[in-house]
Amino acid sequence: MKIDSVAFNNHKSEFEIASAGRQLVFPYVRLRVRPSASDSISEVFVDEELGREAFTYRLESGAEDSVHMDAVLEFNMDPDYFNDLIMYKLTVEAMKAIQQSGLGKRQIARQMGTSPSQLYRLLDTTNRNKSLGQLLFLFHLANKNVELLVSDKRATDTECS
């Protein structure tokens, strides 16, 4: 997702990001290089070198860092971002499952009732036009179980996965 504009708000200690007609925020406390009372933010800009998918900020001391739009979307709990992230992770796991199964891709496509080119689209991590059902069927063919775990967010905040 491309960033249209970014500004810093020292009063609220957050960045204000405009992207695709939406206004999002990102707090200073989430930064790797944090500003302080003696070293405040002097500049912020949409970073062209990062494809307008990140912004870079600079402190008065000259220290700088960049924040990718994925971090902003995650902080703002964007549902489309989380959907894409889950589908990406499932696709990567589906590719591993197929490799481990020993089944040929033509054989899998035949069992799915689709073409090999459609199977390749299903396994493309950048393709967002696929269904969860298709991926689950693929796991079934590869003889893998898929379990969905719903847990209290506070219990998983400190865990890494």
C-alpha positions in Angstrom: 0.0 0.0 0.0 1.4 3.3 -1.1 1.7 6.3 1.3 0.3 9.6 0.1 1.6 11.8 2.9 3.1 11.7 6.3 3.4 14.2 9.1 4.7 14.1 12.7 2.7 15.3 15.7 4.9 15.9 18.7 2.0 16.9 20.8 0.4 13.5 20.4 3.8 11.7 19.9 2.7 10.0 16.7 3.0 10.1 13.0 -0.1 10.8 10.9 -0.1 8.8 7.6 -2.5 9.3 4.7 -2.9 6.3 2.4 -5.6 5.3 -0.1 -8.0 7.9 1.3 -7.5 6.7 4.9 -5.9 8.5 7.9 -3.7 6.2 10.0 -1.5 6.9 13.0 1.7 5.3 14.3 3.0 6.2 17.8 6.6 7.1 18.6 6.8 4.4 21.2 6.8 1.8 18.4 9.9 3.3 16.8 13.3 1.6 16.9 15.1 5.0 17.0 13.0 7.0 19.4 12.9 10.8 19.8 13.4 12.4 23.2 12.9 15.8 24.7 16.6 16.6 23.8 16.5 14.8 20.4 13.2 15.4 18.7 12.1 14.6 15.2 13.3 17.2 12.7 12.0 15.7 9.4 9.7 13.0 8.1 9.0 12.2 4.4 7.5 9.5 2.3 10.5 7.5 1.1 10.6 7.2 -2.7 13.5 4.8 -2.5 11.3 2.4 -0.7 8.6 2.6 -3.3 6.4 5.0 -1.3 5.6 2.0 1.0 7.5 3.4 3.9 8.4 6.7 5.5 11.7 7.9 6.9 12.1 10.2 9.8 15.2 12.0 11.0 16.0 13.2 14.5 17.9 16.5 15.3 21.0 14.4 16.1 21.0 13.1 12.5 19.8 9.5 13.5 17.2 8.2 11.2 15.1 5.2 10.5 12.3 4.0 8.3 8.8 2.6 9.1 7.2 0.3 6.5 3.5 0.5 5.8 3.0 -3.0 7.1 4.0 -1.9 10.6 1.4 1.0 10.4 -1.3 -1.4 9.1 -0.5 -3.9 11.8 -0.7 -1.2 14.6 -4.0 0.0 13.2 -5.3 -3.6 13.1 -6.2 -3.3 9.4 -8.4 -6.3 8.5 -7.2 -6.5 4.9 -3.6 -6.6 6.1 -4.3 -9.4 8.5 -6.2 -11.4 5.8 -3.3 -11.0 3.4 -0.8 -12.0 6.1 -2.8 -15.2 6.9 -3.2 -16.1 3.3 0.5 -15.6 2.7 1.5 -17.8 5.6 -1.0 -20.5 4.5 0.3 -20.4 1.0 3.9 -20.8 2.1 2.9 -23.8 4.3 0.9 -25.3 1.4 4.0 -25.1 -0.8 6.0 -27.0 1.9 3.2 -29.5 2.3 3.2 -30.3 -1.5 6.9 -30.7 -1.5 6.8 -33.1 1.4 3.8 -35.1 0.0 5.7 -36.3 -3.0 2.7 -35.6 -5.2 3.2 -34.1 -8.6 1.6 -30.7 -9.3 -0.3 -32.1 -12.3 -1.7 -34.9 -10.1 -2.8 -32.4 -7.5 -4.4 -30.1 -10.1 -6.3 -33.1 -11.5 -7.5 -34.1 -8.0 -8.6 -30.5 -7.4 -10.5 -30.5 -10.7 -8.4 -27.5 -12.0 -5.6 -26.8 -14.4 -1.9 -26.7 -13.5 -1.8 -23.0 -14.2 -4.6 -22.4 -11.7 -2.7 -24.4 -9.1 0.4 -22.2 -9.7 -1.8 -19.2 -9.2 -3.1 -20.7 -5.9 0.5 -21.3 -4.8 1.6 -17.7 -5.8 2.2 -15.8 -2.5 1.5 -12.5 -4.2 -1.9 -13.6 -5.6 -4.6 -12.3 -3.3 -7.5 -13.8 -5.3 -7.7 -17.2 -3.7 -10.0 -18.7 -1.2 -9.3 -20.3 2.1 -11.3 -23.3 0.9 -9.0 -23.9 -2.0 -5.9 -23.8 0.3 -7.6 -26.2 2.8 -8.4 -28.6 0.1 -4.8 -28.5 -1.0 -3.7 -29.3 2.5 -6.1 -32.2 2.5 -4.6 -33.6 -0.7 -1.1 -33.3 0.8 -2.4 -35.3 3.9 -1.9 -32.4 6.3 -4.2 -31.2 9.1 -5.0 -27.6 9.6 -5.9 -26.4 13.0 -7.2 -22.9 13.9 -6.4 -21.6 17.3 -8.3 -18.7 18.8 -6.8 -17.3 22.0 -6.9 -14.3 24.2 -4.8 -11.6 22.6 -3.2 -10.6 25.9 -1.8 -14.1 26.3 -0.1 -14.1 23.0 1.3 -10.5 22.9 4.6 -11.6 24.3 5.0 -14.7 22.3 6.8 -14.9 19.0 5.6 -17.1 16.2 
